[in-house]
Amino acid sequence: MSHTLGIRQAQKQKTRQALLDAALGLLEEQSLSSLGLREVTRAVGVAPTAFYRHFRSTADLGVALVDEALGSLHPMVRTTVSSAGDSDERIARAIELIARHVDAFPAHVRFIARERHGGVQPVRKAIRAQLARFAEEVKAELAKDPEAEGWNDEDLLMLAHLYVDQMLITASLFLEGQESPDASEEERERVTRLAARQLRLISIGRRHWHD
């Protein structure tokens, strides 16, 4: 009996993941607010009623995509602001990690970039919650740095949000570079240099905040 239940559970998880993957593919060409569940189930090859065994609505599916796109990134985000190495090393490490993630998961990055300010309120809320969690985790890492001495929690959190916002901007720039008609290694280098300058500007402001 337990073996049968295990097979059913595995099949259910497989179908759920297929629905997520199909939705992500369809969202390359449209926003979540215009996505119909019948489109998704047709792409997977299951009946529309099967959708409701996994998600309450397309908004619920969108929230699951947010968790899939951002939920696994928390260790990476913490690593980008780790106190290991000097400022330039941290910046180079952060940009490299972001570029690799965009290369590996462009559809997820595109989905977050579009839906962060999109028309589906539960999805916007889910993205905000994940970004707020990132900021809290970045703040905790920043607090370990000797440069944080004398900073209060409010200012540290403000700085953490600046870093998180810049990470999103950098990811979007790499994504745009991939999609441009003249995408090239030269364009990638241009984005890398720009992102490094922007992060250095935040770092300089950080060092002189209490002057």
N, C-alpha and C positions, 0 to 999 in steps of 0.2 A: 504493500500500500504506500509506504513512504517513498519507495522508488518511483511509483506512478505520480505521486504528488510532486516529486522533484522534477520529473520530466515536464509536467504541466507548468510548473513555476518557471522553468527554463524557457519553455515555449512562450509563456506570457511575457517574460522579460525581453525575449527576442522580438516579439511583435511590437512591444512598446518602443524598443530602440529603433525598429524599422520605421515607426511612425515619426519619431523625432528626426531621424535622418532624412526621411522624405520631406518633412516640413521644412527642414533647413535648406534642402535643395530647392524647393519651390520658392522659398523666401529670397533666393538670389535675384528673383525677377519682380518681387512685389513686397508690400509691407504686410505685417501680421494682421492688421485690421481688415485687409481685403482677402485674406486666406480663408477658404472654405474647408470644412472638415471632409467633405466629399472628395475634394481634390487630393487631400492627404491619403484617405483610405483607398482611393482609386490607384494612387501611385504605389501603394503597398500591396494592393490586390486583396483587400479584406472588405467585408461589408461595413457600411457606415455605422451600424449599431456596435460593431467591434470597437470603434473609437472610444465609446463611453465606458468600456471596461478598463480603460487606462487614464483617460482625462475627462474632466467635467465639461470642458469647452476648449476652443482654440486658445483662449487667454490662458487657461490652465496649462496647455501644452507649451505656450510661450514662456511661462514661468519656469517650466521644467528645462526649456532650452537655455534660459538665463543661468540656472544652476549648473547645467552641463558646460556652458561657455566660461563661466567665471568661478564656479565652485572649486575647481582644481588649481586655480592660480594663486591661492593664498601663500603657499610656500615660495613661489617665484617672486611675488611682490615683496615679501619680507627680505628675500635675498638681494633685491635690487637696492635696498637702502641699508644693508648690513654694514656695520662699522669696519669690516675687514678691508684693508687697503686704504690708500689715500683717496682724495676726492676724485681725481681723474680716473683712477682705477674703478671706483664705484660707478661713475658715470658710464664708462666704457662697458662694464659688466651689465648694467641696467639696459643699455641700448642693445647689446648683443642678445640678451634674453628676450627682449620685446620683439626684435627682428625675427628670431627663431620661432617664436610663438606665432607671429603673423604668417610666416612661411608654412607652418604646420597646420594652422587652423584659420585660414582666411575667411571661410564662411561664417564661423562663429564671431570673428572680429567684426565682420560686416553687419551681422545681425545686431550685435550690441550697439554699434555706432548708429544704426538706423533707428532702433527701437528705444534707445535711451530717451529720446524726445518724441517718440511716436504716439499713436493714438490709442494704445491699449493700456489703460491705467494700471491694472495689476502687474503688467510687465514693467512699466516705468518704475513702479514701486519696488519690484523685486531687484531691478538694477540698482536703484538708489540704495537699497539695503545692503547689497553686496559691496558697493563702493564705500559706503559708510564703514562696513566691517574692514575693508582694506585700509581705510584711513586710520582706524583704531589700531590695527596691527602695525602699520608704518609708524604711528606715534610711539608705540611701545618700543620699536627698534631704535627710533631717534632718541628716545629718552636714555638709552644705554650709552650713547656717544658722549664723550667728555665735552663736546661743543654744546651740548644741551644744558650744561650747568647754568642755573639761574632762569631757565625757561619755565613758565607756568603751563599747566595743561591746555589752556585755551589756545595759547600761541603755538604749542607743539602740534595740536590738532589742526590748526590753520595751516601750518607748514606741511603736515602730512597730506592734507587735501590738495595742496599745490603739487606735491610729488605725484599723487594718484592721478590728478587731472592731466599732468604732463605726460604720464605713461600712456593715458588714453589718446592724447594728441599725437604722441610719437607712433603708436600703433596705427592710427588712422593715416598718418603720413606714409608709413611703409606700405600700407594697403593701397593707397592712391598711387604710389610709385609702381606697385605691381601691375595696376590696371591701366596705367597710362600707355598710349600707343607706342611711345619711345622708351618703354621700360628697359633699363639697362643697369649695369654695375655702376656706371657713373651717376645715375639718378639715385641709386641706393646709397652711394657715398655722400651725395649731396644731403639726403635726408639724415644720414648719420651725423654729419657735421653740424647741421642745423639743430638736431636734437641735443647734441653735446653742448652747443652754445646756450641753448635754452635752459638746460639743467645746470650749467655753470652759473648762469645768472641767478637762479634760485639759491644755489650754494653761496654765492657772494652775498646776496641779501641776507641769508641766514647768519653768516659770520658777523655782519654789521648791524643786525636787528637791534641790539641793545646799546649801540654806540650813542 
